[in-house]
């Protein structure tokens, strides 16, 4: 089978035994360094992608894909069902539900804690939210919002908030709102006694430590929201990543009487920080590959020095400087390819089995990583576009590293190289 001469000789040099074992050792170190760097980048990026998706899922459980509100600071949305009917058949919209927002202090057992109240309609909330799945049976017997009956002033607390107040299911707590009511004793904050009917755990400290969920009817009475009005309408989308495009269409349809916002707007800073962290980790991990690439350079320089007599003979037989360059570029490229291949295999193996590996490490050291990071397991998601980029960088750097040694080999003068042989 025909093969270009430069490719044939380059592959022979790659497989040939060295006169100096040190050069072979450096070659293995180069392959190992590239493999280690690529493996580390794949694992780190996969875990970062997993954490990003986990954060997104936890935030969207309590947040919204799209929210329709009144543009006025203290405004409300009247007749929310009419507003929803106006947009429900737009592409990408699955469901809608009303919500009320409120803030205040929650008091129980002599303890006080700030709280954000979200009033929901139990008949619609499950269509736009997944938080009912987080109301675990360990705390209550019901696992949905049916426990929030209008007029009973029940509240579901985040687990950290409940712990800080020493409150459990069946206890009474007092909600102190910023609303002022005038009594015979003077102006005092509006207060309401509530019953804890459930406790939820999202695994997101911001919500678990400050959030309380009530029936929208009850929260509307406490915060004096006008009848048939709510703070806004929350929409569930088929594809949350298309939220911005969908919101633009809704804004044009509803006009200036309503404000249309997306989860992307609310969490833009958070996800931007995650992307910056991901890029930073990628850059740091790339340095491992860069160090390995320097080993490729040193390996090929030593090989060129060792092969000077053979290079001179090849030049004498008529090979051009470019053909000589290709010989050593093939050798260096093979090191990069083999290292990238090993690194990709190991990286994917670890990324797909990271939780089994972490569990084994936890058992060996008797520690629990989940407690430190507020997760039950380490999330990992392999994004193939990241894998291709990492492989391309590793292979590309290794290929670039061959240029100087190959050029040095091409500059070999036959007469000078053979002078003492």
C-alpha positions as CSV (number, residue, x, y, z in Angstrom):
1,X,0.0,0.0,0.0
2,X,1.4,3.4,-1.0
3,X,2.2,5.8,1.8
4,X,4.1,9.1,1.6
5,X,7.7,8.6,2.4
6,X,7.8,11.3,5.1
7,X,4.7,9.8,6.8
8,X,6.2,6.3,6.7
9,X,9.6,7.4,8.2
10,X,7.8,9.5,10.8
11,X,5.7,6.6,12.0
12,X,8.8,4.3,12.0
13,X,10.7,6.9,14.2
14,X,7.7,6.9,16.5
15,X,7.7,3.1,17.0
16,X,11.4,2.7,16.9
17,X,13.4,1.9,20.1
18,X,15.7,4.8,21.2
19,X,19.4,4.5,21.8
20,X,18.8,6.7,24.8
21,X,16.0,5.4,27.0
22,X,15.7,8.9,28.5
23,X,14.2,10.2,25.3
24,X,11.6,7.4,25.3
25,X,10.8,8.3,29.0
26,X,10.3,11.9,28.1
27,X,8.0,10.9,25.2
28,X,5.8,8.9,27.7
29,X,5.8,11.9,30.1
30,X,4.6,14.1,27.2
31,X,1.8,11.7,26.3
32,X,0.9,11.4,30.0
33,X,0.9,15.1,30.5
34,X,-1.4,15.8,27.5
35,X,-3.7,13.0,28.7
36,X,-3.8,14.3,32.2
37,X,-4.5,17.8,31.1
38,X,-7.3,16.8,28.8
39,X,-8.8,14.4,31.3
40,X,-8.8,17.1,34.0
41,X,-10.4,19.7,31.7
42,X,-13.2,17.2,30.6
43,X,-14.0,16.3,34.2
44,X,-13.9,19.9,35.5
45,X,-16.0,21.2,32.6
46,X,-18.5,18.4,33.0
47,X,-18.9,19.0,36.7
48,X,-19.2,22.8,36.1
49,X,-21.9,22.1,33.5
50,X,-23.7,19.8,35.9
51,X,-23.6,22.5,38.7
52,X,-24.9,25.1,36.2
53,X,-27.9,23.0,35.3
54,X,-28.5,22.1,38.9
55,X,-28.5,25.8,39.9
56,X,-30.8,26.6,37.0
57,X,-33.2,23.8,37.9
58,X,-33.3,24.8,41.6
59,X,-33.9,28.4,40.8
60,X,-36.6,27.8,38.2
61,X,-38.4,25.6,40.7
62,X,-39.3,28.7,42.7
63,X,-38.8,31.4,40.0
64,X,-40.5,31.6,36.6
65,X,-39.7,31.2,32.9
66,X,-41.6,34.4,32.2
67,X,-43.5,36.7,34.5
68,X,-46.1,39.3,33.5
69,X,-46.4,42.1,36.0
70,X,-47.6,45.7,36.4
71,X,-44.8,48.1,35.4
72,X,-45.7,50.4,38.3
73,X,-43.7,49.7,41.5
74,X,-46.8,49.0,43.7
75,X,-49.0,48.0,40.8
76,X,-51.1,44.8,40.4
77,X,-52.4,42.7,37.5
78,X,-56.2,42.7,37.4
79,X,-58.2,39.8,36.0
80,X,-55.1,37.6,35.6
81,X,-57.1,34.9,33.7
82,X,-57.9,37.4,30.9
83,X,-54.2,38.3,30.7
84,X,-53.3,34.7,30.5
85,X,-56.0,34.0,27.9
86,X,-54.5,36.7,25.7
87,X,-51.1,34.9,25.5
88,X,-51.8,31.2,26.3
89,X,-51.8,30.1,22.7
90,X,-48.5,31.8,21.8
91,X,-45.8,29.4,20.7
92,X,-43.6,27.9,23.5
93,X,-46.2,28.6,26.3
94,X,-47.4,25.5,28.2
95,X,-49.2,26.9,31.2
96,X,-49.7,29.9,33.5
97,X,-50.5,30.6,37.1
98,X,-51.0,33.7,39.3
99,X,-48.7,34.7,42.1
100,X,-48.5,37.3,44.9
101,X,-45.3,38.6,46.4
102,X,-44.7,40.0,49.9
103,X,-42.0,40.5,52.5
104,X,-41.9,40.7,56.3
105,X,-40.6,39.2,59.5
106,X,-41.6,35.8,60.8
107,X,-41.6,35.3,64.6
108,X,-41.7,32.0,66.5
109,X,-40.3,30.8,69.8
110,X,-38.8,34.2,70.5
111,X,-36.8,34.1,67.2
112,X,-37.2,36.5,64.3
113,X,-36.2,35.9,60.6
114,X,-36.8,37.8,57.4
115,X,-39.2,36.1,55.0
116,X,-40.3,36.4,51.4
117,X,-43.9,35.4,50.9
118,X,-45.0,33.9,47.6
119,X,-48.7,33.4,47.3
120,X,-49.8,30.7,44.9
121,X,-53.0,29.2,43.6
122,X,-52.9,25.5,44.4
123,X,-55.1,24.7,41.4
124,X,-52.6,26.1,38.9
125,X,-49.2,26.1,40.6
126,X,-48.2,22.5,39.8
127,X,-48.5,23.3,36.1
128,X,-45.7,26.0,36.3
129,X,-43.6,24.8,39.2
130,X,-41.8,21.7,40.4
131,X,-41.6,22.8,44.1
132,X,-44.3,20.4,45.2
133,X,-41.9,17.6,44.5
134,X,-39.6,19.1,47.1
135,X,-42.2,19.1,49.9
136,X,-41.0,15.8,51.2
137,X,-43.0,13.1,53.1
138,X,-40.5,13.3,55.9
139,X,-42.1,16.5,57.0
140,X,-45.8,16.2,56.0
141,X,-48.3,13.6,54.8
142,X,-49.3,15.5,51.7
143,X,-46.9,16.1,48.8
144,X,-48.8,18.8,46.9
145,X,-50.3,22.3,47.4
146,X,-53.7,21.0,48.4
147,X,-52.6,21.6,52.0
148,X,-52.9,25.3,51.4
149,X,-56.6,25.9,51.7
150,X,-57.9,29.4,51.3
151,X,-59.0,31.1,54.6
152,X,-56.9,28.8,56.8
153,X,-53.8,30.9,56.6
154,X,-51.4,28.0,56.3
155,X,-47.8,28.5,55.3
156,X,-45.1,26.1,53.9
157,X,-41.6,27.1,55.1
158,X,-38.1,26.5,53.7
159,X,-36.3,24.0,55.8
160,X,-33.5,26.3,56.9
161,X,-36.0,29.0,57.8
162,X,-38.0,26.5,59.9
163,X,-34.9,25.4,61.7
164,X,-33.8,28.9,62.5
165,X,-37.2,29.6,64.1
166,X,-37.5,26.2,65.7
167,X,-40.8,25.7,63.9
168,X,-42.2,22.4,62.7
169,X,-45.5,21.3,61.1
170,X,-48.5,22.2,63.2
171,X,-46.8,25.1,65.0
172,X,-48.0,28.7,64.9
173,X,-45.8,31.6,63.7
174,X,-46.5,35.3,63.4
175,X,-46.0,37.2,60.2
176,X,-45.1,40.9,60.7
177,X,-45.6,42.9,57.4
178,X,-44.5,46.4,56.4
179,X,-48.1,47.3,56.1
180,X,-49.2,49.8,58.8
181,X,-52.6,49.6,60.6
182,X,-53.9,52.3,62.9
183,X,-55.3,51.1,66.2
184,X,-56.2,52.8,69.5
185,X,-52.6,52.3,70.6
186,X,-51.3,54.0,67.5
187,X,-49.9,52.9,64.2
188,X,-48.5,49.4,64.4
189,X,-47.3,46.9,61.7
190,X,-49.9,44.6,60.3
191,X,-49.5,41.1,61.8
192,X,-51.1,37.7,61.2
193,X,-50.9,34.4,62.9
194,X,-50.1,31.6,60.5
195,X,-50.0,27.8,60.9
196,X,-47.0,25.8,59.5
197,X,-48.6,23.1,57.3
198,X,-45.5,22.0,55.5
199,X,-41.7,22.3,55.0
200,X,-39.9,22.2,51.7
201,X,-36.2,21.8,50.8
202,X,-35.0,23.0,47.4
203,X,-31.3,22.7,48.2
204,X,-30.9,26.4,47.3
205,X,-30.0,28.3,50.5
206,X,-31.5,31.6,49.2
207,X,-34.9,30.0,49.1
208,X,-34.7,27.4,51.9
209,X,-33.7,30.1,54.4
210,X,-36.0,33.0,53.4
211,X,-39.0,31.6,51.5
212,X,-42.6,30.9,52.6
213,X,-45.4,29.8,50.4
214,X,-49.1,30.6,51.1
215,X,-52.4,30.4,49.3
216,X,-52.7,33.5,47.1
217,X,-56.1,34.3,48.6
218,X,-54.6,34.5,52.1
219,X,-51.6,36.4,51.1
220,X,-53.8,38.9,49.2
221,X,-55.8,39.6,52.3
222,X,-52.7,40.0,54.5
223,X,-51.0,42.4,52.0
224,X,-54.3,44.2,51.1
225,X,-54.1,43.3,47.4
226,X,-57.3,44.5,45.6
227,X,-59.9,41.9,44.9
228,X,-59.4,40.0,41.6
229,X,-55.9,41.3,41.4
230,X,-52.5,39.5,41.8
231,X,-48.8,40.6,41.8
232,X,-48.4,38.9,38.4
233,X,-48.8,35.9,36.2
234,X,-46.1,33.2,35.9
235,X,-45.7,31.3,32.6
236,X,-44.2,27.9,32.0
237,X,-42.4,27.4,28.6
238,X,-41.6,24.4,26.5
239,X,-38.1,25.7,26.1
240,X,-36.9,28.0,28.8
241,X,-33.8,28.9,26.7
242,X,-36.2,30.6,24.3
243,X,-37.6,32.8,27.1
244,X,-36.2,36.1,25.8
245,X,-37.6,35.6,22.3
246,X,-41.0,34.6,23.7
247,X,-41.0,37.6,26.1
248,X,-40.4,40.0,23.2
249,X,-43.4,38.7,21.4
250,X,-45.6,38.9,24.5
251,X,-44.4,42.4,25.2
252,X,-45.4,43.6,21.8
253,X,-48.8,41.9,22.1
254,X,-49.7,43.1,25.6
255,X,-48.4,46.7,25.2
256,X,-47.0,49.1,27.8
257,X,-49.7,48.2,30.4
258,X,-47.7,45.2,31.4
259,X,-44.0,44.3,32.1
260,X,-42.7,41.0,30.7
261,X,-39.6,39.7,32.3
262,X,-37.7,36.4,32.1
263,X,-35.7,34.1,34.3
264,X,-32.6,35.1,32.3
265,X,-33.0,38.7,33.4
266,X,-33.4,37.7,37.1
267,X,-30.4,35.3,37.2
268,X,-28.2,37.0,34.6
269,X,-25.5,37.9,37.1
270,X,-25.5,34.5,38.7
271,X,-25.1,32.6,35.4
272,X,-22.5,35.1,34.1
273,X,-20.4,34.4,37.2
274,X,-20.7,30.6,36.6
275,X,-19.6,31.1,33.0
276,X,-16.6,33.2,34.2
277,X,-15.7,30.5,36.7
278,X,-16.0,27.9,34.0
279,X,-13.7,29.9,31.6
280,X,-11.2,30.5,34.5
281,X,-11.0,26.8,35.3
282,X,-10.7,25.9,31.6
283,X,-7.8,28.3,31.3
284,X,-6.0,27.0,34.4
285,X,-6.5,23.4,33.3
286,X,-5.1,24.3,29.9
287,X,-1.8,25.2,31.5
288,X,-1.3,21.4,32.3
289,X,-1.5,20.7,28.5
290,X,0.8,23.6,27.9
291,X,3.4,22.1,30.2
292,X,3.1,18.8,28.4
293,X,3.5,20.6,25.1
294,X,6.9,21.9,26.2
295,X,7.9,18.3,26.9
296,X,6.9,17.5,23.3
297,X,9.3,20.2,22.1
298,X,12.1,19.0,24.3
299,X,11.5,15.4,23.2
300,X,11.6,16.2,19.5
301,X,14.7,18.4,19.9
302,X,16.5,15.5,21.5
303,X,15.3,13.2,18.8
304,X,16.5,15.6,16.1
305,X,19.9,15.7,17.8
306,X,20.1,11.9,17.9
307,X,19.0,11.5,14.3
308,X,21.3,14.1,12.7
309,X,23.3,11.5,10.8
310,X,20.2,9.9,9.5
311,X,18.7,13.3,8.5
312,X,21.9,14.1,6.6
313,X,21.7,10.8,4.7
314,X,18.1,11.4,3.8
315,X,19.0,14.9,2.6
316,X,21.9,13.4,0.5
317,X,19.4,10.9,-1.0
318,X,17.3,13.9,-2.2
319,X,14.7,14.6,0.4
320,X,13.7,18.2,0.6
321,X,13.7,20.3,3.8
322,X,9.9,20.3,3.8
323,X,9.9,16.4,3.7
324,X,12.3,16.3,6.6
325,X,10.0,18.7,8.6
326,X,7.0,16.5,7.9
327,X,8.8,13.4,9.4
328,X,9.2,15.1,12.8
329,X,5.8,16.8,12.6
330,X,4.3,13.3,12.2
331,X,6.1,12.1,15.3
332,X,5.0,15.0,17.4
333,X,1.5,14.9,16.1
334,X,1.3,11.2,17.0
335,X,2.3,12.1,20.6
336,X,-0.5,14.7,20.7
337,X,-3.1,12.4,19.2
338,X,-2.3,9.5,21.4
339,X,-2.3,11.7,24.5
340,X,-5.6,13.4,23.6
341,X,-7.2,10.0,22.9
342,X,-6.1,8.6,26.3
343,X,-7.2,11.8,28.0
344,X,-10.6,11.8,26.3
345,X,-11.2,8.2,27.3
346,X,-10.2,8.7,30.9
347,X,-12.0,12.0,31.2
348,X,-15.3,10.6,29.9
349,X,-15.0,7.6,32.1
350,X,-14.6,9.7,35.2
351,X,-17.2,12.3,34.1
352,X,-19.9,9.6,33.6
353,X,-19.0,7.8,36.9
354,X,-18.1,10.8,39.0
355,X,-20.6,10.0,41.8
356,X,-19.4,6.4,42.1
357,X,-15.8,7.6,42.4
358,X,-16.8,10.3,44.9
359,X,-18.7,7.7,47.0
360,X,-15.7,5.5,47.1
361,X,-13.4,8.4,48.2
362,X,-16.0,9.4,50.8
363,X,-16.1,5.9,52.2
364,X,-12.3,5.7,52.3
365,X,-11.8,9.0,54.1
366,X,-15.1,9.0,56.1
367,X,-16.2,12.4,54.8
368,X,-19.2,13.7,53.0
369,X,-18.7,16.1,50.0
370,X,-22.4,16.7,49.7
371,X,-22.7,18.4,53.1
372,X,-20.0,20.9,52.1
373,X,-21.6,21.8,48.8
374,X,-25.3,21.5,49.8
375,X,-25.9,18.7,47.3
376,X,-26.8,15.1,47.6
377,X,-24.5,14.1,44.7
378,X,-22.0,15.7,42.4
379,X,-23.8,16.8,39.2
380,X,-22.0,16.1,36.0
381,X,-23.1,16.7,32.4
382,X,-20.9,15.9,29.4
383,X,-21.4,18.6,26.7
384,X,-19.9,17.2,23.5
385,X,-19.1,20.6,22.1
386,X,-16.8,21.1,25.1
387,X,-15.2,17.7,24.5
388,X,-14.4,18.6,20.8
389,X,-13.0,22.0,21.8
390,X,-10.7,20.4,24.5
391,X,-9.6,17.7,22.1
392,X,-8.9,20.3,19.4
393,X,-6.9,22.5,21.8
394,X,-4.8,19.6,23.0
395,X,-4.1,18.2,19.5
396,X,-3.6,21.7,18.1
397,X,-1.0,22.7,20.7
398,X,0.8,19.4,20.3
399,X,0.9,19.9,16.5
400,X,2.2,23.5,16.9
401,X,4.9,22.3,19.3
402,X,6.4,20.2,16.4
403,X,7.1,23.2,14.2
404,X,10.4,24.4,15.9
405,X,12.0,20.9,16.2
406,X,10.9,20.1,12.7
407,X,12.3,23.3,11.3
408,X,15.6,22.7,13.2
409,X,15.8,19.2,11.6
410,X,15.1,20.7,8.1
411,X,18.1,23.1,8.6
412,X,20.5,20.2,9.0
413,X,23.4,20.4,6.6
414,X,24.5,16.9,5.3
415,X,28.2,17.7,5.1
416,X,28.4,19.2,8.6
417,X,26.3,16.4,10.2
418,X,28.4,13.6,8.6
419,X,31.8,15.3,9.2
420,X,32.6,13.1,12.3
421,X,30.6,10.0,11.3
